[in-house]
Amino acid sequence: MNQQEKNSLIQRVTISEKGRLIHFLKQWIPDREDAKDIVQDVFYNLVLGFEDIKDMNKITSWLYSTARFKAIDFIRKKRATPASALSGFSDDDEHETGIFEWLQEHIPAHQETELWQEEVYRVLEYTLEMLPEEQRNAFVFHELEGIPVAEIARKQKVAVNTVLSRKRYAVKQLKKELQLLYNELND
């Protein structure tokens, strides 16, 4: 891809996703100006890291994943997580923690945030590729792209509970792999 094509793609993605990303971040970042700043930072990272994105078909997922991590960083800086809160999570479905909430609470104390994020991205990418397509899609569409479960179910012509079940399995697998990474880095 030449520089002109790269710039054109970045411009199209910025125009099409900026508003959606701000809306997506509003669930964690109530101040619209803070959400705009985070989105600006996401697009800055897109420009800087464009060459590192291996699959241009996943650029939207990359944007939402990056935005989510930036929101986590923002929240974490606003309120420190006590070391006592860094315990493992339960496999009990009734008390299931969302994957990104778990990540927010489980950055190893001695680990730099950027290095932790790189390792998490690596594990997420690997684990998602290993999941069956239906589970991977349920997770990516809902968690990374912010598409409502009902809309996913309608598009896939399945029950809402089917999408939720697929996503729950994906989250369980991701947590399992991320817990191994966390334990490895925390030893």
C-alpha positions, 0 to 999 in steps of 0.5 A: 500500500503506497502512502496516498492509499494509506492516508486515504484509508486512514481518513475514511476510517477516521470520518466513519468511526470517530462518532461511533468511537466517542459514543462507544467510550461514553459507557465508561467516560461520561465527560464527552471532552475526555472521550474525544481526547481518547478518540484523538489518541486512538487515531494518533496511534493508528497513524503511528502504528498503521504498518503494524496492523496485519489485516486491514479487514480488522482495522475497526476491531483494532480501533475499538480494542485500542479505544477500550484499552485507552479508556481503561488507562484513563480510568485507572489513572483517575483511581488507583487499584489497590493491590488487594483487588488483584485476585483471580476471577471466578469461573462461576458464570453467575459472577462472571466478570467482563474480560475488559473489566478483568484486564483493568483490574489485572495489570501486573504491578511491575509491568509497564502498561504498554508492554502489558497491552502488547502482551494482551493484544498478542494473547487476544489475537491468538486466542480469538483465532483459535476459537470457532468462528461463531464464538469469535464473531460474537465476541468481536462484534459485541465487545470490540465493535460495540454492536448490540447483542440483539442486532447480532442475533438478528443479522445471524438469524439466531436467538439472543441467548445463542449469541450470549452463550457464544460470547460467554464461551469466548470470554471464558477462553480469553480469561483462561489464556489471560490468567496464564499470562498474568500469572506468568508476568506476576511470578 
